[in-house]
Amino acid sequence: MGIIVRYILRELGVTFLFGFVALTGLLLIIGLVRIAMEYHLPLSATWQSIPYVFAEMSPISLPVTLLLAVTIFFSRMSGNNEIIALKSLGIPPKALLMPVFAIAFLFSIIGVGIAELAITYGRQGISLLIYSNAEKILFERLRHDHQFVTDNKQITILVKGVDEQQRRLDEPTIILKKEGVRIEARSATIEMNYKAELLTVTFEDFRATAGAGRIIGGERTLEIPLSEIAPKGERNSPSDMGLYRISEERTKDAEQLEQQQRIIATHRTFAACMGSVNAWANPQTEYPWTTPEIADAEKKIRSLQSHQRRLSVEPPRRWAAGFCCFFFVWMGAPLAIWMRKSDFFASFFACFVPILILFYPLFILGLDQAKSGSLPPMCVWTGNVIIGLIGLWFLRQIHRY
């Protein structure tokens, strides 16, 4: 058995390394092209993003490459009747599968760690890289598209032309959606202050319009938070947080939720003291006795509860996504043996079809339902469980004889 285990590890290791490098390299190229085109990154910054993009693409390629390596190995063994030869020696298929399952379990734990690294190192590294190149990105977009719109759609910059050397914009128009202000000028200069995290725009011969009002003057300076141009560092979305931050955020949300509930209780107690209890019995409203403070607190409570649900979903989601390595191998290895074909492409696609039509749709459906609160967070494991049951059926088939 020691010889067989070493043989399995050697064959799987070579195939896995080759496949992982090839697939991750392909995904790396796609990721670099996407980032360069989406953010108009200069070539130097694009090369600097390689380690971050590699970290972000590794969790995608890991389970697929492991499944490919397992199906290639067992398809060849089964097609060459090596499984039958081992059975004739009294060695059951489970003796071959147990080391592979142990490796898949280990890779699943590693996959959870790599997914965490992809978020805390990969995504945040890309964000910091984009932030540090915000000025180049801004000028490149203005030169290429003659406009720049922030991610939150609150600020729009339109220009006729740019001079990057002089940091000058020709005939700029800046629209501040939230304030309802439109500023037009003959020219403007831009200055990035990374220390103060501000983008300063100085207009010459400007005309500002706000509603029906209009202001015409010589010069005006507008300060825009640099985070509006390029978000910096850690994001507030639960899917972009490390597991350590999720625990902290859940504690903060619980404290804020308690605070908002106290505000509501205070205002309703005050209403009771003032004799307004009868107003609570109005069935036409969701919150019978409502003041602006109560309405605002209720709105914040709903937002916090939604955020809490998303935070509670993230840990099981990442563990379920990481352990797809184990469940893919759990189904793929016995299926490849059961098919008895040396054509590993047929075995691989036979394994990948149920993954495409069952695992990923169930995973996404469970994730959406858990985020909405319709189902508990652990429902994200539904796809893994179904794949595990299919693999269990194939395991029973190959051990029958």
Secondary structure, DSSP 8 states (H G I E B T S, - for coil): -HHHHHHHHHHHHHHHHHHHHHHHHHHHHHHHHHHHHHHT--HHHHHHTHHHHHHHHHHHHHHHHHHHHHHHHHHHHHHTTHHHHHHHTT--HHHHHHHHHHHHHHHHHHHHHHHHHIIIIIIHHHHHHHHHTHHHHHHHHHHHHSEEE-TTS-EEEE-SEEETTTTEEES-EEEETTTTEEEEEEEEEEEEETTTTEEEEEEEEEEEEETTEEEE-SEEEEEEEHHHHS--SS-SSGGGS-HHHHHHHHHHHHHHHHHHHHHHHHHHHHHHHTT-GGGGG-TTSSSSS--HHHHHHHHHHHHHHHHHHHHHHHHHHHHHHHTHHHHHHHHHHHHHHHHT-S-HHHHHHHHHHHIIIIIHHHHHHHHHHHHHTSS-GGGGGHHHHHHHHHHHHHHHHHT--
